[in-house]
Amino acid sequence: MKYWMIIGQFLLAFAVQADSLSLLSAEGFGFADAKRFPESQARLMAVRAAKIDAQRNLLETINGVRVTAGTTVKDMALESDIIGTRVKGMLQGSFEVSSDVKLESDNWVASVTMAVCLGKDDSDCKERKTLVSVTQPNLKPTEPSDRFQANDLAGWDCVMSSEELGQIRLVDEDKIGLFSHTIAEGTGASPASDSTVEVAYAVSIKGSDGACQEVEKRTSEVQVNSLIEGFSVALMKMKPGGEVALHIPPQLGFKTRGPAGLGPDSNLYARLELLNIVENESSAVEQAAAPDAGGAIASVAPPLEEEGTAQSFQSGLVLDASELNFSPMLDVRVKTAGGKELYGPGHVPMGSDWLYWSASIEDANRMVEVIGDNPMVIKPVKIGEASELVVSDADAISLFTSNTVSGDYLGAGKVIIVVSGS
């Protein structure tokens, strides 16, 4: 007891800080009497006391990290012995950031800063266990029925009746973001890519006000491979007399500009009917020389463009919340205004590093090891009542389809959230 009284281990100051968005640190102080111990021994004793103090302060830092707007890690630990053990175990992996020993009056005074990792975006945290991965298994996942699904691609009412919507069965057979619902099967053989076909179609978009806007409705003869990719892929799976409803994502739609000024970011909703196969492959040469059918369908479905004009697949997601009053938390959900979840702790394997933080878009784009070199960037429109990041319906559709065709980067946790004032 006298030994520890001599060493002291008193707190000269208490400092807790977040040196980066993913590095949690705390400073501790300790001292030893310079008159009672040789210099080398006293310095070591002061440093050891400072480390113990720093670890105690660091535990308080960890306990104070927000899980949600209303809860902290300490609250989680009180509810679960498992999470409490895991969090305390993180102190065994804490590492020294800096230390200093000075002789002040008759005492050797040491200050030591110890740290643990919130996430992996700090250079010191690449190979270390993080608080994000430690706490993630204890976060309640959202039920599958409350997650954003193909049926939530808000536009089916533009091309389907209420009765048809009640029986909707969507498929994305090729995993390219082309969701379809079969209205009628049809009979016979399917057309080839260079077949000439007679089709009837209606194409719509969802306006910014949420209303359906029909941009084209026609019946025409056309060569299958002259259409936008979404139409071409669908037709080669159809049979004469067949009819489908389609969601065509931007990468399968217009590569530059379509009718009514529609651009490459337009999500299209179409009702497509294959009326007849006019000519098959063997007469493709004759079709090329045939008179123009009026160019009607070309205004909606222009020929596929030169290589390099198509949108490339996304490699990750950057959520730019810098204009919102949002700060790092361990439980972050991305939802639509209607409450459908697009991303959260249940979308990734248990124990994953699924949240990364950045103080700017520029810094986020440099984190290519997380989000790759072609991430999608979305600005949430607001913070929800449960502190979730709410995105617009249009952005939700784009994110859902992009993730589908790009290999599920959300499931791999390739998400960075940009916050301000950090």
C-alpha positions as CSV (number, residue, x, y, z in Angstrom):
1,M,0.0,0.0,0.0
2,K,2.8,2.4,0.9
3,Y,4.4,1.6,-2.5
4,W,1.4,2.8,-4.4
5,M,1.0,5.8,-2.1
6,I,4.6,6.8,-3.0
7,I,4.0,6.3,-6.7
8,G,0.8,8.4,-6.5
9,Q,-1.1,7.6,-9.7
10,F,-3.1,10.8,-9.3
11,L,-4.8,12.6,-12.1
12,L,-3.1,15.9,-13.1
13,A,-5.5,16.3,-15.9
14,F,-8.1,14.3,-17.8
15,A,-8.1,14.3,-21.5
16,V,-10.3,12.2,-23.8
17,Q,-10.3,12.9,-27.5
18,A,-10.9,11.5,-30.9
19,D,-7.7,12.2,-32.8
20,S,-9.4,11.0,-36.0
21,L,-12.8,9.7,-36.8
22,S,-11.7,6.2,-36.0
23,L,-9.1,6.5,-33.3
24,L,-10.3,6.8,-29.7
25,S,-7.7,7.9,-27.3
26,A,-7.3,9.0,-23.7
27,E,-4.4,10.5,-21.8
28,G,-3.3,9.3,-18.3
29,F,-0.8,10.7,-15.8
30,G,1.4,9.2,-13.1
31,F,4.3,10.2,-11.0
32,A,7.1,8.8,-8.8
33,D,9.1,10.5,-6.0
34,A,12.5,11.4,-7.4
35,K,14.1,11.5,-4.0
36,R,13.1,7.9,-3.0
37,F,14.0,6.0,-6.1
38,P,16.8,6.0,-8.6
39,E,16.0,7.9,-11.8
40,S,15.6,4.9,-14.1
41,Q,13.3,3.1,-11.7
42,A,11.3,6.2,-10.9
43,R,10.7,7.0,-14.6
44,L,9.5,3.5,-15.3
45,M,7.2,3.6,-12.3
46,A,5.7,6.9,-13.4
47,V,5.1,5.6,-17.0
48,R,3.5,2.4,-15.7
49,A,1.2,4.4,-13.5
50,A,0.3,6.7,-16.4
51,K,-0.6,3.7,-18.6
52,I,-2.9,2.3,-16.0
53,D,-4.6,5.7,-15.6
54,A,-4.8,6.1,-19.4
55,Q,-6.5,2.7,-19.8
56,R,-9.0,3.5,-17.1
57,N,-9.8,6.8,-18.9
58,L,-9.9,4.9,-22.2
59,L,-12.5,2.6,-20.9
60,E,-14.6,5.6,-19.9
61,T,-14.1,6.9,-23.5
62,I,-15.3,3.6,-25.0
63,N,-18.3,3.4,-22.7
64,G,-19.3,6.9,-23.8
65,V,-19.3,6.2,-27.5
66,R,-22.8,6.5,-28.9
67,V,-24.5,3.4,-30.3
68,T,-27.6,5.4,-31.2
69,A,-28.6,9.0,-30.5
70,G,-29.9,7.8,-27.1
71,T,-27.7,5.0,-26.1
72,T,-24.0,4.4,-25.5
73,V,-21.6,1.4,-25.4
74,K,-22.0,1.4,-21.6
75,D,-25.8,0.8,-22.0
76,M,-25.1,-2.1,-24.3
77,A,-22.6,-3.6,-21.8
78,L,-25.1,-3.3,-19.0
79,E,-27.6,-5.3,-21.1
80,S,-25.2,-7.9,-22.3
81,D,-22.4,-9.7,-20.4
82,I,-21.0,-10.7,-23.8
83,I,-20.6,-7.2,-25.1
84,G,-19.3,-6.0,-21.8
85,T,-16.6,-8.7,-21.9
86,R,-15.7,-7.8,-25.5
87,V,-15.5,-4.1,-24.9
88,K,-13.2,-4.6,-21.8
89,G,-11.2,-7.0,-23.8
90,M,-10.5,-4.2,-26.3
91,L,-8.2,-2.6,-23.6
92,Q,-5.9,-5.6,-24.0
93,G,-5.5,-4.5,-27.6
94,S,-5.0,-0.8,-26.8
95,F,-1.8,0.7,-28.1
96,E,0.4,3.6,-27.0
97,V,0.1,6.7,-29.2
98,S,2.6,9.0,-27.3
99,S,4.4,9.3,-24.0
100,D,6.5,11.8,-22.1
101,V,8.4,11.9,-18.8
102,K,9.5,15.1,-17.1
103,L,11.1,16.0,-13.8
104,E,8.9,18.5,-12.1
105,S,10.1,19.7,-8.6
106,D,10.9,16.5,-6.8
107,N,8.7,14.2,-8.9
108,W,9.1,12.3,-12.2
109,V,5.8,13.0,-14.0
110,A,4.7,10.8,-17.0
111,S,1.9,11.4,-19.5
112,V,0.8,8.5,-21.7
113,T,-1.8,8.5,-24.5
114,M,-3.4,5.1,-25.2
115,A,-5.8,4.4,-28.0
116,V,-8.3,1.8,-29.5
117,C,-9.8,1.8,-32.9
118,L,-13.4,2.8,-33.6
119,G,-13.1,1.8,-37.3
120,K,-10.4,0.9,-39.8
121,D,-10.0,4.2,-41.7
122,D,-7.1,5.4,-39.6
123,S,-3.7,4.2,-40.7
124,D,-3.0,2.8,-37.2
125,C,-6.1,0.7,-37.3
126,K,-5.8,-1.3,-40.5
127,E,-4.8,-4.5,-38.8
128,R,-6.5,-4.0,-35.4
129,K,-9.8,-5.1,-33.9
130,T,-12.3,-2.3,-34.0
131,L,-15.2,-1.2,-31.8
132,V,-17.4,-1.3,-34.8
133,S,-16.8,-5.0,-35.4
134,V,-17.0,-5.9,-31.6
135,T,-20.4,-4.3,-31.1
136,Q,-22.0,-5.2,-34.5
137,P,-23.2,-8.7,-33.5
138,N,-25.2,-7.2,-30.7
139,L,-27.1,-4.8,-32.9
140,K,-30.6,-5.8,-33.7
141,P,-31.0,-6.5,-37.5
142,T,-34.0,-5.2,-39.4
143,E,-36.5,-7.8,-40.4
144,P,-36.3,-8.8,-44.1
145,S,-39.8,-7.6,-44.7
146,D,-38.8,-4.1,-43.6
147,R,-35.8,-4.0,-45.9
148,F,-35.9,-2.4,-49.4
149,Q,-36.7,-5.0,-52.0
150,A,-37.6,-5.1,-55.7
151,N,-41.3,-4.5,-54.9
152,D,-40.3,-1.2,-53.4
153,L,-38.9,0.1,-56.7
154,A,-41.5,2.9,-56.6
155,G,-42.8,3.0,-60.1
156,W,-44.6,-0.3,-60.8
157,D,-47.9,1.6,-60.5
158,C,-46.9,3.5,-63.7
159,V,-47.2,0.4,-65.8
160,M,-49.4,-2.1,-63.9
161,S,-52.9,-2.1,-62.7
162,S,-53.8,-2.4,-59.0
163,E,-55.0,-5.9,-59.6
164,E,-51.6,-6.8,-61.3
165,L,-49.7,-5.2,-58.5
166,G,-51.4,-7.5,-56.0
167,Q,-50.0,-10.5,-57.8
168,I,-46.5,-9.1,-58.6
169,R,-43.7,-11.6,-58.8
170,L,-40.4,-9.9,-59.6
171,V,-37.3,-11.6,-60.9
172,D,-33.8,-10.4,-61.9
173,E,-32.8,-13.6,-63.6
174,D,-29.4,-12.3,-64.8
175,K,-28.6,-10.2,-61.7
176,I,-28.2,-7.1,-63.8
177,G,-30.8,-4.9,-62.2
178,L,-33.5,-5.7,-64.8
179,F,-36.4,-6.6,-62.6
180,S,-39.4,-8.0,-64.5
181,H,-42.9,-9.3,-63.9
182,T,-44.5,-11.6,-66.4
183,I,-48.0,-10.6,-67.3
184,A,-48.5,-13.1,-70.1
185,E,-46.2,-16.0,-71.1
186,G,-46.7,-16.2,-74.9
187,T,-45.9,-19.3,-77.0
188,G,-43.3,-20.4,-79.6
189,A,-39.7,-19.5,-79.9
190,S,-37.9,-16.5,-78.5
191,P,-36.3,-14.0,-80.9
192,A,-32.5,-13.7,-81.3
193,S,-30.5,-10.6,-80.9
194,D,-30.7,-9.7,-84.6
195,S,-34.3,-10.8,-85.1
196,T,-36.8,-8.2,-86.3
197,V,-39.8,-8.1,-84.1
198,E,-43.1,-6.3,-83.7
199,V,-43.5,-4.8,-80.3
200,A,-45.9,-2.7,-78.3
201,Y,-44.6,-0.7,-75.4
202,A,-45.2,2.1,-72.9
203,V,-42.4,3.7,-71.1
204,S,-42.8,5.9,-67.9
205,I,-40.7,7.5,-65.2
206,K,-41.5,8.7,-61.7
207,G,-41.4,12.5,-61.5
208,S,-39.8,14.5,-58.7
209,D,-43.3,14.9,-57.2
210,G,-43.8,11.1,-57.2
211,A,-46.3,11.2,-60.1
212,C,-46.0,8.9,-63.1
213,Q,-45.0,10.5,-66.4
214,E,-45.5,8.5,-69.6
215,V,-42.6,9.4,-72.0
216,E,-43.5,7.2,-74.9
217,K,-46.1,4.7,-76.1
218,R,-45.8,3.0,-79.5
219,T,-46.3,-0.1,-81.6
220,S,-43.4,-0.7,-84.1
221,E,-41.2,-3.1,-85.9
222,V,-37.5,-3.0,-84.9
223,Q,-34.4,-5.2,-84.7
224,V,-33.9,-6.5,-81.2
225,N,-30.2,-5.4,-80.8
226,S,-31.0,-1.9,-81.9
227,L,-32.8,-1.2,-78.6
228,I,-31.6,-0.1,-75.2
229,E,-30.1,-3.0,-73.4
230,G,-33.0,-3.5,-71.0
231,F,-35.5,-4.0,-73.8
232,S,-33.1,-6.3,-75.7
233,V,-32.4,-8.6,-72.8
234,A,-36.1,-8.8,-72.0
235,L,-37.2,-9.6,-75.5
236,M,-34.8,-12.4,-76.0
237,K,-36.5,-14.2,-73.0
238,M,-40.0,-13.6,-74.3
239,K,-42.2,-15.5,-76.7
240,P,-44.8,-14.1,-79.2
241,G,-47.9,-13.0,-77.3
242,G,-45.9,-12.5,-74.1
243,E,-46.0,-9.4,-72.1
244,V,-43.9,-8.1,-69.2
245,A,-43.5,-5.2,-66.9
246,L,-40.0,-4.0,-66.5
247,H,-37.9,-1.8,-64.2
248,I,-34.9,-0.7,-66.4
249,P,-32.0,0.8,-64.3
250,P,-29.9,3.6,-65.7
251,Q,-27.0,1.3,-66.8
252,L,-29.4,-0.6,-69.1
253,G,-31.3,2.5,-70.3
254,F,-30.2,5.6,-72.1
255,K,-26.4,6.0,-72.4
256,T,-26.6,9.7,-73.1
257,R,-30.0,11.3,-73.8
258,G,-33.4,9.9,-74.4
259,P,-36.8,11.4,-75.2
260,A,-38.1,14.4,-73.2
261,G,-34.5,15.2,-72.1
262,L,-34.2,11.9,-70.1
263,G,-30.6,11.3,-69.3
264,P,-28.3,8.4,-68.3
265,D,-29.5,8.5,-64.7
266,S,-33.2,7.8,-65.5
267,N,-34.9,4.8,-64.0
268,L,-37.5,3.6,-66.5
269,Y,-40.7,1.6,-66.0
270,A,-42.0,-0.2,-69.1
271,R,-44.8,-2.4,-70.2
272,L,-43.5,-4.5,-73.2
273,E,-45.4,-6.9,-75.4
274,L,-43.9,-9.1,-78.1
275,L,-46.5,-9.2,-80.8
276,N,-44.7,-11.1,-83.5
277,I,-41.3,-12.2,-84.8
278,V,-41.2,-10.7,-88.2
279,E,-37.8,-11.9,-89.4
280,N,-35.2,-14.2,-87.9
281,E,-31.4,-14.2,-88.1
282,S,-31.3,-15.5,-91.6
283,S,-32.9,-12.4,-93.0
284,A,-30.9,-9.9,-90.9
285,V,-29.2,-8.6,-94.1
286,E,-32.6,-7.9,-95.7
287,Q,-33.7,-6.1,-92.5
288,A,-30.6,-3.8,-92.6
289,A,-31.5,-2.7,-96.1
290,A,-35.2,-2.4,-95.4
291,P,-37.0,1.1,-95.3
292,D,-37.0,2.8,-91.9
293,A,-40.1,1.9,-89.9
294,G,-40.6,5.5,-89.0
295,G,-37.9,5.7,-86.3
296,A,-40.6,5.6,-83.6
297,I,-39.0,3.2,-81.2
298,A,-35.6,4.8,-81.7
299,S,-36.8,7.9,-79.8
300,V,-37.4,5.8,-76.7
301,A,-34.9,3.0,-77.3
302,P,-31.9,4.3,-79.3
303,P,-29.3,1.9,-80.6
304,L,-26.6,0.8,-78.2
305,E,-23.8,3.3,-78.2
306,E,-20.1,2.9,-78.7
307,E,-18.1,1.0,-76.0
308,G,-17.1,3.4,-73.2
309,T,-20.3,5.4,-73.1
310,A,-22.1,3.0,-70.8
311,Q,-22.2,3.7,-67.1
312,S,-19.6,1.6,-65.3
313,F,-20.5,-0.5,-62.2
314,Q,-20.1,1.1,-58.8
315,S,-17.5,-0.2,-56.3
316,G,-18.9,1.2,-53.1
317,L,-21.0,3.9,-51.5
318,V,-20.3,7.3,-50.0
319,L,-23.1,8.9,-48.0
320,D,-22.4,12.6,-47.9
321,A,-24.1,13.7,-44.6
322,S,-21.8,16.7,-44.2
323,E,-24.7,19.1,-44.4
324,L,-26.6,17.3,-41.7
325,N,-26.0,17.4,-38.0
326,F,-24.8,13.9,-37.9
327,S,-21.9,12.4,-36.0
328,P,-20.3,8.9,-35.9
329,M,-22.4,6.2,-34.1
330,L,-22.1,2.4,-34.0
331,D,-25.6,1.7,-35.2
332,V,-26.4,3.5,-38.4
333,R,-29.4,2.7,-40.7
334,V,-30.0,4.0,-44.2
335,K,-33.7,4.1,-45.0
336,T,-36.3,5.6,-47.3
337,A,-38.9,8.1,-46.1
338,G,-41.3,5.2,-45.9
339,G,-39.0,3.3,-43.5
340,K,-37.6,0.7,-45.8
341,E,-34.0,-0.1,-44.9
342,L,-31.2,-0.1,-47.5
343,Y,-28.3,-0.6,-45.2
344,G,-27.7,-1.5,-41.6
345,P,-25.8,-3.9,-39.3
346,G,-27.9,-6.8,-40.5
347,H,-26.7,-6.5,-44.1
348,V,-23.2,-7.7,-43.5
349,P,-21.7,-10.7,-41.8
350,M,-21.4,-10.7,-38.1
351,G,-18.3,-9.1,-36.6
352,S,-17.7,-7.0,-39.7
353,D,-16.1,-3.6,-40.1
354,W,-19.1,-2.2,-41.8
355,L,-18.9,1.5,-41.0
356,Y,-16.2,3.9,-42.1
357,W,-16.1,7.7,-41.5
358,S,-14.6,10.6,-43.3
359,A,-14.5,14.4,-42.7
360,S,-14.7,15.2,-46.5
361,I,-15.7,13.8,-49.8
362,E,-12.1,14.2,-50.9
363,D,-10.8,12.1,-48.0
364,A,-13.4,9.5,-48.6
365,N,-12.5,9.2,-52.3
366,R,-8.9,8.5,-51.3
367,M,-10.0,5.5,-49.2
368,V,-10.0,3.3,-52.3
369,E,-9.2,0.2,-50.2
370,V,-12.7,0.5,-48.8
371,I,-14.9,1.8,-51.6
372,G,-12.8,1.2,-54.7
373,D,-12.2,3.8,-57.4
374,N,-15.8,4.2,-58.6
375,P,-18.2,4.7,-55.6
376,M,-21.7,5.9,-55.8
377,V,-22.2,9.2,-53.9
378,I,-25.6,9.9,-52.3
379,K,-26.7,12.8,-50.1
380,P,-29.2,11.8,-47.5
381,V,-32.1,14.3,-47.4
382,K,-32.5,14.3,-43.6
383,I,-32.0,12.5,-40.3
384,G,-35.0,10.4,-39.2
385,E,-36.6,10.2,-35.9
386,A,-34.5,7.2,-34.9
387,S,-31.3,9.0,-36.1
388,E,-31.4,7.0,-39.4
389,L,-30.1,8.6,-42.6
390,V,-33.0,9.1,-44.9
391,V,-32.5,9.0,-48.7
392,S,-34.9,10.1,-51.4
393,D,-36.9,7.4,-53.3
394,A,-35.0,8.1,-56.5
395,D,-31.6,7.6,-54.7
396,A,-33.0,4.5,-53.0
397,I,-33.9,3.0,-56.4
398,S,-30.5,3.9,-57.9
399,L,-28.6,2.5,-54.9
400,F,-30.6,-0.8,-54.8
401,T,-30.2,-1.5,-58.5
402,S,-26.5,-0.4,-58.5
403,N,-25.8,-2.7,-55.6
404,T,-27.6,-5.5,-57.4
405,V,-25.5,-5.3,-60.6
406,S,-22.2,-4.4,-58.9
407,G,-21.7,-7.5,-56.8
408,D,-23.4,-6.4,-53.5
409,Y,-20.9,-3.9,-52.2
410,L,-23.3,-3.1,-49.4
411,G,-23.1,-6.7,-48.2
412,A,-19.3,-6.3,-48.1
413,G,-19.5,-3.2,-45.9
414,K,-18.0,-0.9,-48.5
415,V,-19.7,2.2,-47.2
416,I,-18.2,5.5,-46.0
417,I,-20.2,8.2,-44.2
418,V,-19.0,11.8,-44.5
419,V,-19.7,14.0,-41.5
420,S,-18.7,17.6,-40.8
421,G,-17.1,19.2,-37.9
422,S,-14.9,16.2,-37.0
